Amino acid sequence: MFPALGATAVVVLGDGPLAEAEALVRAEVRAVDEACSRFRADSEISAVHRAAGREVEVSPLLAEAVGTALRAAELTGGLVDPTVGTALCALGYDRDFAQVRRIDPRPVEPVPAPGWWRVGLDAAGSRLVVPRGVLLDLGATAKALCADRAARAVSAALGCGVLVSLGGDLATAGTPPEGGWHIGVGDDHVGLASQIVTIRSGGLATSGTVRRRWKRAGRVVHHIIDPRTGDVPAPCWRTASVVAVDCVTGNTASTAAVLLGEDAPAWLAERGLHARLVGEDGRVVEVGGWPAERRSAA
């Protein structure tokens, strides 16, 4: 267990050398942070921002991360949009979250996202153009991509089953233990689990408004931004957990679910996804094959 990408990394093996597995995950986390962090002046994405409006040759890793973010935007009709960076900065999330002012009285004018379609990534995935005035935030998908990449790297190198969790983003690879991977799911991914579910492959992602929140101009805001308004969505779901073929797919859907509000259950069901949604009022809605949890009688 160690700090990673603003969250906590956990590595679990079916069998095999844990120290070697952790070293591989640390290397993947470091590479993703160096490529994708908008909070590091020395990151690759920061260099791309400084070259705004010009075509830049990028590493395969950054190209994969940007391509993943653009696909997420396309698949969600623009709900999960990487061009929300300026909107997040306007709300106060302009630095590593540990340094964000928890109570900021300054007024704010929300800034709608310019739109993911403005970002140009060539077919070969080697050259990128970010227009002037566009700030990319890859956080919605880069952490999930890191979990997927790390799990695959460990399984390939050590030949064992592995589970990698980066905060609310969890990926598996290789042969699972007998009975599958048992995962605690709750309203807060660092708190007590309210339900245990089992998966044998793929990923599970939880997005929510519980952890990364602060006060701006007298109201509570958080890190999940509606690109259409540049502001937080109307309160509905405090967490959304989705099981999918990989962590990126689960994270894309869970983030979209928070933004979709009451339309989320139907949207998830139409896509054949299994999900657990927890409302701001504590109600729990299961979608698809997500197992119903035991609830005490009133």
C-alpha positions as CSV (number, residue, x, y, z in Angstrom):
1,M,0.0,0.0,0.0
2,F,1.4,3.4,-1.0
3,P,0.3,6.9,-2.1
4,A,-0.4,7.1,-5.9
5,L,-2.0,9.7,-8.1
6,G,-3.7,11.5,-5.2
7,A,-5.1,8.2,-3.9
8,T,-3.8,5.0,-2.3
9,A,-2.4,2.1,-4.3
10,V,-3.1,-1.5,-3.1
11,V,-1.7,-4.6,-4.8
12,V,-3.0,-8.1,-4.2
13,L,-1.6,-11.2,-5.7
14,G,-3.2,-14.7,-6.1
15,D,0.4,-15.9,-5.5
16,G,3.9,-14.6,-6.4
17,P,6.4,-12.1,-5.2
18,L,4.6,-9.1,-3.8
19,A,7.7,-6.9,-3.6
20,E,8.3,-7.3,-7.4
21,A,4.7,-6.7,-8.1
22,E,4.6,-3.5,-6.1
23,A,7.8,-2.3,-7.9
24,L,6.1,-2.8,-11.3
25,V,3.0,-0.9,-10.1
26,R,5.1,2.0,-8.7
27,A,6.9,2.3,-12.1
28,E,3.6,2.5,-13.9
29,V,2.2,5.1,-11.5
30,R,5.3,7.2,-11.9
31,A,5.2,7.0,-15.7
32,V,1.5,8.0,-15.8
33,D,2.1,10.9,-13.4
34,E,5.1,12.2,-15.4
35,A,3.0,12.0,-18.6
36,C,-0.4,13.1,-17.5
37,S,-0.4,15.3,-14.4
38,R,-1.6,18.9,-15.0
39,F,-0.2,19.8,-11.6
40,R,3.5,19.2,-12.5
41,A,5.3,21.8,-14.5
42,D,7.7,19.1,-15.7
43,S,4.9,16.7,-17.0
44,E,4.5,15.9,-20.6
45,I,0.9,17.3,-20.7
46,S,2.1,20.6,-19.2
47,A,4.6,20.9,-22.1
48,V,1.8,20.3,-24.5
49,H,-0.2,23.0,-22.9
50,R,2.7,25.4,-23.2
51,A,2.8,24.6,-26.9
52,A,-0.9,25.4,-27.3
53,G,-2.0,25.6,-30.9
54,R,1.0,23.8,-32.2
55,E,1.3,20.1,-33.2
56,V,3.5,18.3,-30.7
57,E,5.1,14.9,-30.9
58,V,4.1,12.9,-27.8
59,S,5.1,9.7,-26.1
60,P,3.1,6.5,-26.7
61,L,1.9,6.7,-23.1
62,L,0.5,10.2,-23.3
63,A,-1.0,9.4,-26.7
64,E,-2.8,6.4,-25.2
65,A,-4.0,8.5,-22.2
66,V,-5.4,11.2,-24.5
67,G,-6.9,8.7,-26.9
68,T,-8.6,7.0,-24.0
69,A,-10.0,10.3,-22.7
70,L,-11.3,11.2,-26.2
71,R,-13.0,7.8,-26.6
72,A,-14.6,8.2,-23.2
73,A,-16.0,11.6,-24.3
74,E,-17.3,10.1,-27.5
75,L,-18.9,7.1,-25.9
76,T,-20.7,9.3,-23.3
77,G,-21.9,11.9,-25.7
78,G,-19.4,14.4,-24.3
79,L,-20.3,13.9,-20.6
80,V,-16.8,12.7,-19.6
81,D,-14.9,15.4,-21.4
82,P,-11.1,16.0,-20.8
83,T,-11.4,19.7,-21.7
84,V,-12.8,20.6,-18.3
85,G,-9.4,21.7,-17.0
86,T,-10.2,25.4,-17.0
87,A,-13.6,24.8,-15.4
88,L,-11.8,22.9,-12.5
89,C,-9.3,25.7,-12.1
90,A,-12.1,28.2,-12.0
91,L,-13.7,26.3,-9.1
92,G,-10.4,26.2,-7.2
93,Y,-9.0,22.8,-8.3
94,D,-5.9,24.3,-9.8
95,R,-3.3,22.4,-7.8
96,D,-2.7,19.0,-6.2
97,F,-5.8,18.3,-4.1
98,A,-3.8,18.2,-0.9
99,Q,-3.1,22.0,-1.5
100,V,-6.6,23.1,-2.6
101,R,-8.1,25.7,-0.3
102,R,-10.9,23.8,1.6
103,I,-12.8,27.1,2.2
104,D,-12.5,29.7,-0.5
105,P,-14.8,32.7,-0.2
106,R,-14.0,34.2,-3.7
107,P,-16.9,34.3,-6.2
108,V,-16.6,32.1,-9.2
109,E,-18.0,32.2,-12.7
110,P,-18.4,28.6,-14.1
111,V,-16.6,28.0,-17.4
112,P,-18.2,25.5,-19.8
113,A,-15.7,23.1,-21.4
114,P,-14.6,24.0,-24.9
115,G,-15.3,20.5,-26.2
116,W,-13.3,17.3,-26.6
117,W,-13.7,17.4,-30.4
118,R,-11.3,20.4,-30.5
119,V,-8.4,18.2,-29.5
120,G,-6.4,16.8,-32.4
121,L,-4.7,13.4,-32.1
122,D,-3.4,11.9,-35.3
123,A,-4.4,8.4,-36.4
124,A,-0.9,7.1,-35.6
125,G,-1.2,8.4,-32.0
126,S,2.1,10.2,-32.1
127,R,1.2,13.9,-32.7
128,L,-1.2,16.0,-30.6
129,V,-2.7,19.5,-30.9
130,V,-4.3,21.2,-28.0
131,P,-5.9,24.5,-29.1
132,R,-5.1,27.7,-27.3
133,G,-7.4,28.3,-24.3
134,V,-8.0,24.5,-23.8
135,L,-6.6,22.9,-20.7
136,L,-6.8,19.1,-20.5
137,D,-7.6,17.3,-17.3
138,L,-7.1,13.5,-17.8
139,G,-7.9,12.6,-14.2
140,A,-11.3,11.0,-15.0
141,T,-9.6,8.3,-17.1
142,A,-5.8,8.3,-16.6
143,K,-6.0,6.8,-13.1
144,A,-8.2,4.0,-14.4
145,L,-5.9,3.5,-17.3
146,C,-3.0,3.3,-14.9
147,A,-4.7,0.6,-12.9
148,D,-5.4,-1.4,-16.1
149,R,-1.8,-1.0,-17.4
150,A,-0.3,-1.9,-14.0
151,A,-2.4,-5.1,-13.6
152,R,-1.5,-6.3,-17.1
153,A,2.2,-5.5,-16.5
154,V,2.3,-7.5,-13.2
155,S,0.5,-10.4,-14.7
156,A,2.7,-10.5,-17.8
157,A,5.9,-10.2,-15.9
158,L,5.1,-12.6,-13.0
159,G,2.6,-14.9,-14.6
160,C,0.1,-14.7,-11.7
161,G,-3.3,-13.3,-11.0
162,V,-3.3,-9.7,-9.7
163,L,-5.6,-7.0,-8.4
164,V,-4.5,-3.4,-8.5
165,S,-6.6,-0.7,-6.8
166,L,-5.9,3.0,-7.1
167,G,-8.4,4.7,-4.9
168,G,-11.8,3.9,-6.4
169,D,-10.3,2.4,-9.6
170,L,-9.7,-1.3,-9.5
171,A,-8.3,-3.6,-12.3
172,T,-7.5,-7.3,-12.4
173,A,-5.5,-9.5,-14.7
174,G,-4.4,-13.1,-15.0
175,T,-6.0,-16.1,-13.2
176,P,-8.1,-15.1,-10.2
177,P,-7.9,-16.9,-6.9
178,E,-10.4,-19.7,-6.3
179,G,-13.8,-18.1,-5.7
180,G,-12.7,-14.9,-7.5
181,W,-11.7,-11.5,-6.1
182,H,-13.7,-10.3,-3.1
183,I,-14.1,-6.5,-3.2
184,G,-15.6,-4.3,-0.5
185,V,-17.8,-1.5,-2.0
186,G,-19.1,1.5,0.0
187,D,-20.0,5.1,-0.2
188,D,-16.4,6.1,0.5
189,H,-13.6,4.0,-1.1
190,V,-11.3,4.7,1.9
191,G,-14.0,3.9,4.5
192,L,-15.9,0.8,5.6
193,A,-17.4,-1.4,2.9
194,S,-21.2,-1.8,3.1
195,Q,-21.2,-4.7,0.6
196,I,-18.8,-7.4,-0.6
197,V,-19.0,-8.3,-4.3
198,T,-17.0,-10.9,-6.3
199,I,-15.5,-10.5,-9.8
200,R,-13.3,-12.9,-11.7
201,S,-11.9,-10.5,-14.4
202,G,-12.1,-7.0,-15.7
203,G,-12.4,-3.9,-13.5
204,L,-14.6,-2.1,-11.0
205,A,-14.6,1.7,-10.7
206,T,-16.3,3.9,-8.1
207,S,-16.8,7.6,-8.8
208,G,-18.3,10.0,-6.2
209,T,-18.6,13.4,-4.7
210,V,-17.7,12.3,-1.1
211,R,-13.9,12.7,-1.0
212,R,-12.7,15.5,-3.2
213,R,-14.9,18.3,-2.2
214,W,-14.4,21.8,-0.9
215,K,-16.3,25.1,-0.3
216,R,-16.2,27.8,-2.9
217,A,-18.2,31.1,-2.5
218,G,-20.3,29.5,0.3
219,R,-21.3,26.3,-1.5
220,V,-19.9,22.8,-1.6
221,V,-18.2,21.9,-4.9
222,H,-16.3,18.8,-6.0
223,H,-14.1,17.4,-8.8
224,I,-16.8,15.9,-11.1
225,I,-17.8,18.7,-13.5
226,D,-20.6,18.9,-16.0
227,P,-18.8,20.1,-19.2
228,R,-22.0,21.7,-20.5
229,T,-22.1,24.2,-17.6
230,G,-18.5,24.1,-16.2
231,D,-20.1,23.5,-12.8
232,V,-20.9,20.6,-10.5
233,P,-24.1,18.7,-11.4
234,A,-27.3,19.0,-9.4
235,P,-27.0,16.7,-6.4
236,C,-28.3,13.2,-7.0
237,W,-25.8,10.3,-6.6
238,R,-23.0,10.6,-4.1
239,T,-21.3,7.4,-5.5
240,A,-21.6,5.2,-8.5
241,S,-19.8,1.9,-8.8
242,V,-19.7,0.0,-12.1
243,V,-18.3,-3.4,-13.1
244,A,-17.0,-3.6,-16.6
245,V,-14.6,-5.3,-19.0
246,D,-11.8,-3.1,-17.7
247,C,-11.3,-0.3,-15.3
248,V,-11.4,2.5,-17.9
249,T,-14.8,1.4,-19.1
250,G,-16.1,1.2,-15.5
251,N,-14.7,4.6,-14.6
252,T,-16.1,6.2,-17.8
253,A,-19.6,4.8,-16.9
254,S,-19.4,5.6,-13.2
255,T,-18.4,9.2,-13.9
256,A,-21.1,9.6,-16.5
257,A,-23.6,8.2,-14.0
258,V,-22.9,10.9,-11.4
259,L,-23.5,13.5,-14.2
260,L,-26.6,11.9,-15.5
261,G,-28.5,12.0,-12.3
262,E,-31.9,10.3,-12.3
263,D,-31.3,9.2,-15.9
264,A,-28.3,7.1,-14.9
265,P,-30.0,3.7,-14.1
266,A,-31.6,3.6,-17.6
267,W,-28.4,4.7,-19.3
268,L,-26.4,2.0,-17.5
269,A,-29.0,-0.7,-18.2
270,E,-29.1,0.1,-21.9
271,R,-25.4,-0.6,-22.0
272,G,-25.6,-3.9,-20.2
273,L,-23.6,-2.6,-17.2
274,H,-23.8,-3.8,-13.6
275,A,-23.8,-0.9,-11.2
276,R,-24.6,0.3,-7.7
277,L,-25.8,3.9,-7.2
278,V,-26.0,5.6,-3.8
279,G,-28.1,8.7,-3.6
280,E,-27.4,11.8,-1.6
281,D,-30.3,10.7,0.6
282,G,-28.7,7.3,1.2
283,R,-31.0,5.3,-1.1
284,V,-29.3,2.5,-3.0
285,V,-30.2,1.5,-6.6
286,E,-28.8,-1.7,-8.2
287,V,-28.6,-1.9,-12.0
288,G,-28.3,-5.0,-14.1
289,G,-26.8,-8.0,-12.3
290,W,-25.5,-6.1,-9.3
291,P,-26.5,-8.1,-6.3
292,A,-29.0,-6.6,-3.9
293,E,-27.6,-5.9,-0.5
294,R,-29.3,-6.9,2.7
295,R,-31.1,-3.9,4.3
296,S,-32.4,-3.9,7.8
297,A,-36.2,-3.4,8.1
298,A,-37.3,0.1,9.1
